[in-house]
Amino acid sequence: MKSKKTQYMTSMALFLAIEIILVVTPLGYIPIGPLNATTMHIPVIIAGIVLGKKAGAELGFVFGLTSLIKATIQPGITSFCFSPFVTIGTMSGNYKSLLIAFIPRILLGYLAGLVFEIIKKKGHENLGVVLGALTGAITNTVLVLSGIYVFFGEAYASAVGVQYSTLVAVLLGVVSTNGILEAILGAIVSLAIYKALKPILKS
């Protein structure tokens, strides 16, 4: 029991270190227009699959925390959507910024682990990894952009210079490009790493 707990804590520390490396280098958040494409979701997905949905949720919380910190100390034109401590012109973040920063990221890891767990029980381990990764990544993207639209729609449209009436189309464009690419990347990398770790997990 003690050995399993130690192994869990060691593995979580490793995933946490990877998240920190990603956030302090250009690899974690890649600016594309007013938003950032990210690879931060990949360690969260893998933690959820390898260590379980609870671990995925915990590392998802760390992902959300790094998003909040980055938006606060390196603010861009839409950082008020992710941090209550940022004001851009007349637009300020608030407690709803915390919902956008944390809830999608926590669900990202939790759902990746949950879907993997369900599919694996049906005897489709590799498919479980892929579907878990896709579910978590797409959930994260959809909830983040939905939160932006619901809580900060007019302010966000003004910040990025689009008409509010066209904002839904703009956000759907992000989902169909950045969101799908992030999901596919997450699935491919997660499956490759899971296969590499499988012999270690069995031992």
N, C-alpha and C positions, 0 to 999 in steps of 0.2 A: 504493500500500500504506500509506504513511504517512498519506495523507489519510483513508483508511478507518479506520485506528486512531484518529486524532484525532476523527473523527466519532463513533466508538463511545464513546470516553472522554467526549466532550461530552454525548452522549445519556445515558450512565450517570450522569453528574453531575447532569443534569436530573432523572432519575427518583429519584436519591438525595435531591435537594432536596425533591421532592414528598413522599417518604416522611417526611422530617424535619418538614415543615410539617404533615402529617397527625398525626404522633405528638405534636407540641407543641400542637395545637389539639384541641377536642372532636370534630373531624371524623373522626379516625382510629379512636378506640375509643369506642363508644357503649354505656354501661352498660345492660344489660337483665338484671335479676335478678343472679345470682351471676357470670354471664359477660358478656363484651363483644361486641356486634356490631361489625363492623369494615369499614372501607373500605380498609384498608391492603393488601388483596390485589389491588386494582385496578391500581396501578402495576406490581406484580410480574407480573401477567398480561400487561399491555401490553408490558412489557420483554421477556418471553419470546417474545411474538409478533413484535414489531418487530425486536428485536436478536438473537433466537435463544435456544435453551433454556439455553445457558451463562449468558447475561446474566440470564435469568429466575431461574436457581438462585442467582446471586450476589445479586440484589436480594431474593430470598426469604430468604437468610441475613441481610440487613439487617433485613427484617421480623421474623425470629426474634430478632435482637439487640434491637430496640426492644421486643418483647414481654417479653424478659428484664429489660431496664432498667426498663420501666414497672412490672412486677410487683414489682421490688425496691425502687424508690423511692416507689411509690404503691400499697402492698400492699392487696389486698382479702381477703375471707374465703377465696378459693380461689387466691390468688397463689402458694402453695407448689407448685402444679402446674406453674408456669412458671419458678420461680426456686429454685435450691438455697440461696439466701441468706435465705430468708423462713421464719419460724416463726410460725404462727398457733395460739396456745394450745399444745397438745401435738403439733400437726401441723407437720412440717418438710419442706421441699423437699430434693431430693438430685440426684444426677447424672441421674436419670430425668427430672427437670424439664427439663433441657437437651434431652433427646431430644424431648419434647413441644413445646418452644419452637422448635426449629430444623428437625427433619426434615420435618414436614408443610409448613412454609413454603418450604423449599428445593425440595421436590417440586412444590409449587404452581406455581412459576415454570418449572421444568424441564418438567413435563408439559404445561403450557399451550403452551409453545414446540414441544414434540415433536409433540403432536396437530395443532397448526396446520400444522407442516411436512409431516406425512403427508397431511393432507386437501388442502392446497394443491397438492401434487404430483399429486393426482387431479383437479385443475381446479376445486375448490370453495373458493375463497379465503375468502369471507364465512362460509360454513359452518364452515370451519376455525377462524376467529376465535371463533365462538360455541361450538363443541365444545371448543376448547382452553380457553376461559375456564371453561366449565361443569366440565370434567374437573379442572382445577387447583383451582378453588374447592371442589368437593365432596370431592376428595381431602384438601384441607387440613382441612375441617370433620370428616370422618370419622376421620382419623388423630389429630387433636387429642383428640376425645372418646373415641376408642378407647384412646388413651394414658392419659387420665385414668382411665378405668374399669379398665384392666389394672394400672397402676402405683399409683394412689391411690384406688381405688374406695371403700373403706370410709371413708377419711379425708375424701374429697370429699362422700360422702353425709352424714357427720356435720356437715361444715361448712355444707352448704346445708339441713340439717334434713329429710332424707328417709330413708326406710328403705333399707338397702342392697339389699334384695330388689326394690325398685322402681326402682333406679337406671338400669337398662337402658332402661326405659320413659321415664324422665325425659330421658335423653340422646338417645333416638330422637326425642322431642318437639322437642328443640333442633335436631336435624338437619332435621326436617320443617318447621320454621318459620324460625329464623334462618339455618340452613345453606342452604336452598333460596332464600330471599330474597337472601342474599349472592351466591349463584351466579348468579341471574338478573340482579341489579344489575350484577355484574361482566361478564356477557356483553353486556348492552345498552350499557354505557359503553365497554367495550373495542371493540365493533364501531363505535360512533360515532366514537371517537378514531382507530381504525385507518383509517376512511374519510377522515377529515380529514387524516391524515398521509400517505395513499397518494400524492398528487401529489409530496410532498416526498421520499418514499422512492424513487420512480421516478427523480427527478432526481439 
